[in-house]
Amino acid sequence: MSHAYGSDGVRAVSRAARHRLNVLSRVLAAAIGGYALAAVATACLSVVLPLPRADAAFLATLLSFFVHACVVIWAFAVRSSMHVWIGITGAIAVLALVAIVTRASGAPA
Amino acid sequence: MRADGAPEGLRQSMSWLHTWAGLVVGWLLYAVFLMGTLSYVQSEITLWMKPELHRSVADEGTLTRAVRRMEALASGARSWTIGLPGGRETAVRVFWREPDTPQGRAATQRALLDAGTGEVLEARETQGAGFFYRFHFQLYGMPWIWGRWIVSIATMIMLIAIVSGVITHKKIFKDFFTFRRGKGQRSWLDAHNATGVFALPFHLMITYSGLLLFMNLLMPWGVDFAYRGDRDTYFAEASGRLTSGAAGTRQAGAGTAARVEGGRGGGGFHGDRDDGNSHVATVPLEPLIARVTALWKADGIDSVSINGRGTPEATVEFRRRGGGSLVDRGASDLLIFSAVTGELQPPPQTPPLTAARATYNVLTSLHLGRVAGPTMRWLLFLSGLAGTLMVATGVVLWVVKRAPDRRRLGRTPLGHRLVEVLNVAAVAGLPVAIAAYFFLNRLVPAGLADRADWEVRGFFIAWLLCFIHPLFRSYRQAWVEQLWAGAMLLALLPLLNALTGGSSLFSALVSGPRAVAAFDLVALAAGALLALGALRTSRHSMGARKEMRRHSVPSEARPA
């Protein structure tokens, strides 16, 4: 009986499963990864922007939703979902480093 | 995002994102859009829902009468506010706080005065349009913080749907002028595009500013990082009370006026000193009123507050009606006098206006309809309606577009059926529930205990029935029946109003209040719109005929 379905059927099933995993991966990257990246970008801009610190934090927070939206669009436009994860993790690492170094070298709060 | 994993272009992937982002939050967004749109006319709706106030008419003596009434009503109060009726309400709203009461809104006492006589008016207990207003950003029946997060996440997905929709839609402005009537799927697509593009700036503004209004809840990480978790210092600096580096010498700002806003009113009263013993006499208010009235002849006075009454620091604050600036959120429309000497005092410190702050103020003021005159308010209301229709046509389009799939399968898959049921219950059911809410407002006895809760329960029962009904009817029948139900209920509202103690449409048109007449006319128009929808739906079957026509559409007009 199992031969009646043939290997095409098996391949179709695994292709559908792969498609679902791909969608899930991008949704998670866009939602959770995107939020994390937006949060780190906001923290980074809050200390990097050459403004009084209340204004810098305010402007950075103002822009955070724009940043998140851009990450989501990008996460669904990029060809491979692996690239999405690599891109987001890399950007978070770089921005976090810049944020921590800038805050540490700035005037003590 | 093709199932077969084949490479695809940007527009294809954005089309996929637009479809699914829009669908998963579509029903919630429809409710948020419709109730948010109604919030632009919150005062008018709440006035309609309190027919006891319909016969109150303001004149030049209203403020003086209200002040005299407050001297009797709140003689021992430390602070009080008088909100004068503008074009959007009829009664005088007064708020006061007795000495030795705890901080916060709960201890604020409130009353409504007849503008013509100064007598206290007893209006029925109702949440009015405040129910729609609160639902549209924090839902109902759950901790408010959950509701706000849920609505905010839906708002973020809305932003994604708008951006991906614009990218998908290459010929966005050309197509705006295209409308193909009676062409099934093409017509739904054209209607979706038209309502989307027509008010695109509004949709972007309302979505982004919706996120900004909750930005400290949604995205606290920039502030937390830069201030190492000290949010109090951030808020003090941001509101201009502290400059960077001067932390520790914090000063309380000048008493902020208790803003009287549509339906809510009685915000924070600051500067109360409940030490109780000292009592310093205040100057008579009549000369101050005359002075400010002459100064603001064109706009008039919106509200008058006394803070710290009986203390040497007592102040009288006048707020100007309308006319304010979007950029500074109306902060320039304030005059503050010492209540002891009658001298004009320097205005309270406002945050320094940076470009970012100004952007935030403009966006959020538009969202909140703050300082909007009648024309602006109508424009915001109609734009909100366009947004509501955009969401509605979007979720309908999802079903219409998949008619060929269903025909090929010869049945309706469970997922499609779920979308169908939710479409009817959300799009057609919500107007039914809203109309039921208005009916209950007039039919539940005014003296019933918890009557305001019964209005709200009735709203949810009606809406729940609208979710159950389509389970037992075909998609098309469910649409037609619920659209008719909504049309009937809405069209009967003017009659209900006239029969249950409100100012009838005719008399409201002749002698006011105009807000009540406007409510009745909009209810009639909304009823007509739903009836039109019901008629068209019952004439066209929702899929079969369209498919036949689609084959005759030239291939270049087919969707990509």
Interface residues (C-beta under 8 A of the other chain):
Chain A: R15 A16 R18 H19 N22 V23 R26 A38 A39 V40 T42 A43 L45 S46 V47 L51 P52 R53 A54 D55 A56 A57 F58 L59 A60 T61 L62 S64 F65 F66 H68 A69 V72 I73 F76 A77 R79 A99 R103 A109
Chain B: M1 R2 A3 D4 G5 P7 L10 S13 M14 W16 L17 M156 L159 I160 V163 S164 I167 Y208 L211 L212 M215 N216 L218 M219 W221 G222 V223 D224 F225 A226 Y227 R228 D230 Y234 E237 A238 T243 S244 T354 A356 R357 T359 Y360
